[in-house]
Amino acid sequence: MIGRLNHVAIAVPDLNQAIATYRDVLGARVEAPLDLVEHGVTVVFVRLPNTNVELLHPLGENSPLTRFLQRNPGGGMHHVCYEVPDIRAAIEQLRTHGLAVLDPEPKIGAHGQPVVFLHPKAMGGVLVELEQQASLDS
């Protein structure tokens, strides 16, 4: 069911400092910040040859990321994201096997594709995002 690793997401308390570290110190290609209002986060993608790093920062006072950063003030790994060919089929397969999907109605993610998150208790303590693979003809 899962395809390639799309990204590893890291929650950061200081987005500008994280951008500078990846761009200026590590020499990575860093994209411009993108506000995802529906998700309550600002994301910045760090493009690597084999995958991406997604820097996450809270957007607004009610961001779900705020609680994570309160528990982890220095930041830390937030989730991993895998691509799936069909998000609805993936949700159905997960349900069949009794795995918890946090919100079973997909939302549009940072790449413009539908995404869902799997509960960490079902995934060895790791928050997992599934993202519908972009079609080759789009």
Secondary structure, DSSP 4 states (H G I P E B T S, - for coil): ---SEEEEEEE-S-HHHHHHIIIIIS--EEPPPEEETTTTEEEEEEE-SS-EEEEEEE-STT-HHHHHHHHSTT-EEEEEEEEES-HHHHHHHHHHTTPPBSSSS-EE-TTSSEEEEE-GGGTTT--EEEEEPPPTT-
